Amino acid sequence: MVEVQRLAANVVANVIAGRSLDAELAFLWRRHAQSAARDRGAIQDLTYGTLRFLGWLEAVLDALLQKPLRDARLRALMLVALYQLEHTRAAPHAVVDHAVRTCELLGLASAKGLTNAVLRNFLRKRTALGARVQRLETARFSHQQWWIEKLRAQYPSHYTAALEADNLHPPLALRVNRRRLGVENYLAMLASQGIGAEAAGESGVILAAPVPADRIPGLAEGLVSVQDIAAQVAAPLLDLRDGMRVLDACAAPGGKATHAMELADIDLTALDSDERRLERVRANFARLGLAARVVCGDAAEAGAWWDGKAFERVLADVPCSASGVARRHPDIKWLRRVTDVIQFAQVQKRMLDALWQVLGSGGKLLYVTCSVFQEENGEQVANFVERHPDATRLNLPALDDDPRLPAGQLLQNPRHDGFFYALLQKA
Ligand SMILES: C[S@@+](CC[C@H](N)C(=O)[O-])C[C@H]1O[C@@H](n2cnc3c(N)ncnc32)[C@H](O)[C@@H]1O
């Protein structure tokens, strides 16, 4: 556990310093290939868990310290150990003992006494401390204050549930390839292998407990794809028919593009500006036995990749703050700045304006974000419709059973992520 704690503390310190969790873990897997492979699950648990509850852990640690810690790695080590004490079944004495030994590995032998005292103090006073920090919203919800306030202002009746859902383990949902089999047949296949699951939506199933990718029946063979239930809403909204010319303008890794191709024999162009991510699109097409044009280009600069022939459908699943999927990337909760939301909205506006030009008359554009902030969603679309007199926002079938939510908005909950959909038709 000593090595696991040390590596996890390094990752957490680097994320707190501003780096992305995915990038830090990828770096770790490369650098410590052997030990990291053995301890991968444990390191992931500790880093994801610590970042998930970082607001609470920071508040508790501050309450336990007489003066601020100067060493960022020592602080991260204490946060990881507090996470283990509060949220895991690791034996408390082992957690404390290993954290004290980890101090040495970090070259911080002089901090052993302090680490021991802080963690033991936590064990003695945890109930009172917990009650005390609950009064701080950043601790209670483990989000930044601006994020809490934005959600409260935009969803007065739902913000608490959404913030709480951000701190849950995400569900594992699959999309059944209905060209190959029905949802009922796939549920039977899962049951025969002892995997509990329930049907959700037209083609989805949610597993009762997560299963590693290599143990998901039929995944490698293209019978199913991993895709959140809220993301599975996209392709059916496009109202696709065989032969249609369709553009997926932000296609990687190909979740919605492959779904669209499972629904109809379309002529699809899969565009993305990130060549490395397009590799995953090609791999997904190959896994599912599908074929489409894959193009690397900037959706906001159509001149560079468009052949001038209008598309009948455009899917614009634009880059966004990802505030609806924060539980899948808990570093996002701490790395996002309030100004990022406005910057994303500006990029999205440029993309929407450019993509509108490649859509033919009567065609439909589906605008999608995995954000819950209205600047990127309802406000963005309302401004778009105002700028483009030839655009009509179409009504969508009810997406959620709560009519108080803005049109097209799905909020994250235990069953699905947070997404936004708007379907626009060109006159
Ligand atoms: C939300 S993801 C798309 C997810 C994808 N539609 C799916 O369902 O699997 C957004 C994608 O937009 C791409 N992207 C970002 N800026 C872009 C741009 N200017 N032009 C095209 N793609 C861009 C990113 O590389 C990323 O793959």
The ligand as an SDF file (V2000), in Angstrom:
LIG
                    3D

 27 29  0  0  0  0  0  0  0  0999 V2000
  -17.9200   15.4640  -27.0440 C   0  0  0  0  0  0  0  0  0  0  0  0
  -16.6320   14.8670  -28.0110 S   0  0  0  0  0  0  0  0  0  0  0  0
  -17.4940   14.0050  -29.2710 C   0  0  0  0  0  0  0  0  0  0  0  0
  -18.0030   12.6490  -28.8460 C   0  0  0  0  0  0  0  0  0  0  0  0
  -18.5130   11.8390  -30.0180 C   0  0  0  0  0  0  0  0  0  0  0  0
  -19.5310   12.5250  -30.7580 N   0  0  0  0  0  0  0  0  0  0  0  0
  -19.0800   10.5010  -29.5590 C   0  0  0  0  0  0  0  0  0  0  0  0
  -20.2900   10.3700  -29.4020 O   0  0  0  0  0  0  0  0  0  0  0  0
  -18.2970    9.5740  -29.3710 O   0  0  0  0  0  0  0  0  0  0  0  0
  -16.1110   16.2950  -28.8260 C   0  0  0  0  0  0  0  0  0  0  0  0
  -15.0970   16.0560  -29.9310 C   0  0  0  0  0  0  0  0  0  0  0  0
  -14.9160   17.3050  -30.6000 O   0  0  0  0  0  0  0  0  0  0  0  0
  -13.6200   17.2960  -31.1240 C   0  0  0  0  0  0  0  0  0  0  0  0
  -13.3100   18.6880  -31.5130 N   0  0  0  0  0  0  0  0  0  0  0  0
  -12.8920   19.7040  -30.7240 C   0  0  0  0  0  0  0  0  0  0  0  0
  -12.7380   20.8240  -31.4420 N   0  0  0  0  0  0  0  0  0  0  0  0
  -13.0690   20.5000  -32.7210 C   0  0  0  0  0  0  0  0  0  0  0  0
  -13.1200   21.2310  -33.9430 C   0  0  0  0  0  0  0  0  0  0  0  0
  -12.7850   22.5280  -33.9790 N   0  0  0  0  0  0  0  0  0  0  0  0
  -13.5090   20.5840  -35.0550 N   0  0  0  0  0  0  0  0  0  0  0  0
  -13.8430   19.2750  -35.0230 C   0  0  0  0  0  0  0  0  0  0  0  0
  -13.8100   18.5290  -33.9000 N   0  0  0  0  0  0  0  0  0  0  0  0
  -13.4290   19.1430  -32.7600 C   0  0  0  0  0  0  0  0  0  0  0  0
  -12.7810   16.7080  -30.0200 C   0  0  0  0  0  0  0  0  0  0  0  0
  -11.5670   16.1960  -30.5340 O   0  0  0  0  0  0  0  0  0  0  0  0
  -13.7000   15.6240  -29.4870 C   0  0  0  0  0  0  0  0  0  0  0  0
  -13.3920   14.3800  -30.0660 O   0  0  0  0  0  0  0  0  0  0  0  0
  1  2  1  0
  2  3  1  0
  2 10  1  0
  3  4  1  0
  4  5  1  0
  5  6  1  0
  5  7  1  0
  7  8  2  0
  7  9  1  0
 10 11  1  0
 11 12  1  0
 11 26  1  0
 12 13  1  0
 13 14  1  0
 13 24  1  0
 14 15  1  0
 14 23  1  0
 15 16  2  0
 16 17  1  0
 17 18  1  0
 17 23  2  0
 18 19  1  0
 18 20  2  0
 20 21  1  0
 21 22  2  0
 22 23  1  0
 24 25  1  0
 24 26  1  0
 26 27  1  0
M  CHG  2   2   1   9  -1
M  END
$$$$
